[in-house]
Each structure stands twice: as structure tokens, then as C-alpha cells.
Amino acid sequence: MFHDLSKYSPAEFIPGMKYYQGNRSPNDKEREEKGYSSAWLHHKGRNKHHFEYWVDINITTHTYEPCLMPLRYVKEMFCDRIAATKVYLKDKYEDGAALNYFLTHSSRDKMHIKTAKLLEEWLRLLAEKGEKVAFKKIKKIKNRSVY
């Protein structure tokens, strides 16, 4: 119910309207114009299902590094990726599209290695077995489980 509620805040909603194109994220257009997306910076800092939220300073190396995401947010990220793929591809959507995007873009290189591995496993399940099977299997996994 509260998924992405921050999109209705002025910080995200106004740029979303201004840069809306219908076939890609308005954040991309805002980046092209300004060099960054104020809406995205606001959004990722408030929504834990985005892997970018889970970056912190390693106390040993003093560098920013990805953290292992809690399972409940990996589940939400999985669903979010499917939904976004459906929105952007419309009638061209197929169950392998989210996996294809994941494999051809650099996001997995910026996630904690275990989070990226789990997400890829679930996206492969979706691509090979379909939504019904993937959701059934993922739903059974308890959020307190360690991966």
C-alpha cells in the first residue's frame, strides 16, 4: 500500500510531470537537462526496495559499498522491476524482459553480490517458468530468512 508513496511528494511529482515522455523514465530526461535527477535522489533515499538505498561507508575501507538488502526489500525490488518493465514495454512485454534488462545494464555491478545473485535467480525463474511459478516460490520464502 505504501510502495513508492514518495512519488506523490512535490519533490518527485512535479519533475515527473515536467519530464514525462511516456516511453522511459522522466528521471532520464531530467538527468539530460540538469546533469542529475532531483526526483531520483529524493526517491532512492526514501524507498528501501531500491538497491541504491543500501549503500554505506565501510568502516574498514572508508569507501562507499553496497550493503546486503533485507529479503523483504529484495522481494519488493523484484516486483518493482517487473512492473516497470511492463509499463515501459507495454504489449511487447514478455517474462524474460526484466532479466534481459538486469543482465544488460550495470545495476547488478553496483549491488551487494549476494543481493544481485538472488535477484538474478528470481528473474531467471520468472523468465523460464513465468509469473505464477515465480511469485508462488518467492512468496513462500520468509522475510527473516538469510540468503
C-alpha positions as CSV (number, residue, x, y, z in Angstrom):
1,M,0.0,0.0,0.0
2,F,2.8,2.4,0.8
3,H,5.1,1.3,-2.1
4,D,6.6,4.4,-3.8
5,L,4.3,6.7,-1.9
6,S,7.1,9.4,-2.1
7,K,6.3,9.7,-5.8
8,Y,3.3,11.9,-4.8
9,S,5.5,14.3,-2.9
10,P,6.2,17.6,-4.7
11,A,9.9,16.8,-4.9
12,E,9.1,13.8,-7.2
13,F,5.7,14.5,-8.6
14,I,6.5,17.9,-10.2
15,P,9.7,16.7,-12.0
16,G,7.7,13.6,-13.0
17,M,5.1,15.7,-14.7
18,K,7.6,18.1,-16.2
19,Y,9.9,15.4,-17.7
20,Y,7.2,12.8,-18.6
21,Q,7.6,11.2,-22.1
22,G,5.6,8.0,-21.8
23,N,8.2,5.6,-23.1
24,R,11.0,6.0,-20.5
25,S,11.6,7.3,-17.0
26,P,11.2,11.0,-16.6
27,N,14.3,10.9,-14.4
28,D,16.4,10.2,-17.6
29,K,15.1,13.3,-19.2
30,E,15.8,15.4,-16.1
31,R,19.4,14.0,-16.0
32,E,19.9,15.0,-19.6
33,E,18.8,18.6,-18.8
34,K,20.3,19.1,-15.4
35,G,23.1,16.6,-15.1
36,Y,21.2,14.8,-12.3
37,S,17.7,13.8,-11.3
38,S,16.5,15.6,-8.2
39,A,13.4,13.3,-8.2
40,W,15.5,10.2,-8.3
41,L,17.8,11.4,-5.5
42,H,14.8,12.1,-3.4
43,H,13.1,8.8,-4.3
44,K,16.0,6.4,-3.7
45,G,16.7,7.9,-0.3
46,R,13.2,7.1,0.9
47,N,12.4,3.7,-0.7
48,K,14.2,0.7,0.6
49,H,13.3,-1.5,-2.3
50,H,15.9,0.3,-4.4
51,F,19.4,-1.1,-4.1
52,E,20.9,2.4,-4.2
53,Y,19.3,3.0,-0.8
54,W,21.6,0.2,0.6
55,V,25.0,1.9,0.1
56,D,27.0,2.9,3.2
57,I,30.6,3.6,4.2
58,N,32.6,0.5,5.0
59,I,34.3,1.3,8.4
60,T,37.4,-0.6,7.4
61,T,38.0,0.7,3.9
62,H,36.2,4.1,4.4
63,T,34.7,3.8,0.9
64,Y,31.0,3.6,-0.1
65,E,30.0,0.0,-0.7
66,P,26.7,-1.8,-1.3
67,C,25.1,-3.5,1.7
68,L,23.2,-6.7,1.8
69,M,19.5,-5.9,1.4
70,P,16.9,-7.4,3.7
71,L,14.9,-10.0,1.9
72,R,11.6,-8.2,2.2
73,Y,13.0,-5.3,0.1
74,V,14.6,-7.7,-2.5
75,K,11.1,-9.2,-2.9
76,E,9.7,-5.7,-3.4
77,M,12.5,-4.8,-5.8
78,F,11.8,-7.9,-7.9
79,C,8.1,-6.9,-8.2
80,D,9.0,-3.3,-8.9
81,R,11.3,-4.4,-11.8
82,I,8.5,-6.5,-13.3
83,A,6.0,-3.6,-13.0
84,A,8.4,-1.1,-14.6
85,T,9.2,-3.4,-17.4
86,K,5.5,-3.9,-18.1
87,V,4.9,-0.1,-18.0
88,Y,7.7,0.7,-20.4
89,L,7.4,-2.2,-22.9
90,K,3.6,-2.3,-22.8
91,D,2.4,-5.0,-25.3
92,K,6.0,-6.0,-26.1
93,Y,6.5,-7.3,-22.5
94,E,7.5,-10.9,-22.0
95,D,8.6,-12.7,-18.9
96,G,12.3,-12.6,-19.9
97,A,12.4,-8.8,-20.3
98,A,13.2,-7.9,-16.7
99,L,16.1,-10.4,-16.7
100,N,17.4,-9.1,-20.0
101,Y,17.4,-5.5,-18.7
102,F,19.2,-6.7,-15.5
103,L,21.9,-8.5,-17.5
104,T,22.5,-5.7,-20.0
105,H,22.6,-2.8,-17.6
106,S,25.1,-2.0,-14.9
107,S,22.9,-2.2,-11.8
108,R,24.0,-5.7,-10.7
109,D,27.6,-4.5,-10.5
110,K,26.5,-1.9,-8.0
111,M,24.5,-4.2,-5.7
112,H,25.8,-6.4,-2.9
113,I,27.0,-9.5,-4.7
114,K,24.5,-11.8,-2.7
115,T,21.6,-9.4,-3.5
116,A,22.5,-9.4,-7.2
117,K,22.8,-13.1,-7.3
118,L,19.4,-13.6,-5.6
119,L,17.6,-11.1,-7.8
120,E,19.1,-12.7,-10.9
121,E,18.0,-16.2,-9.7
122,W,14.4,-14.9,-9.3
123,L,14.4,-13.1,-12.6
124,R,15.7,-16.3,-14.3
125,L,12.9,-18.2,-12.6
126,L,10.4,-15.7,-14.0
127,A,11.9,-15.9,-17.5
128,E,11.9,-19.7,-17.5
129,K,8.7,-20.6,-15.6
130,G,6.5,-17.5,-15.7
131,E,5.0,-15.2,-13.1
132,K,2.7,-17.7,-11.4
133,V,5.5,-20.1,-10.5
134,A,8.0,-17.3,-9.6
135,F,5.6,-15.5,-7.3
136,K,4.5,-18.7,-5.7
137,K,8.1,-19.7,-4.9
138,I,9.2,-16.3,-3.7
139,K,6.1,-15.8,-1.5
140,K,6.9,-18.9,0.4
141,I,10.3,-17.5,1.5
142,K,10.1,-16.0,4.9
143,N,11.4,-12.4,5.2
144,R,13.6,-13.3,8.1
145,S,15.4,-15.9,6.1
146,V,19.1,-15.3,5.4
147,Y,20.3,-15.6,1.8
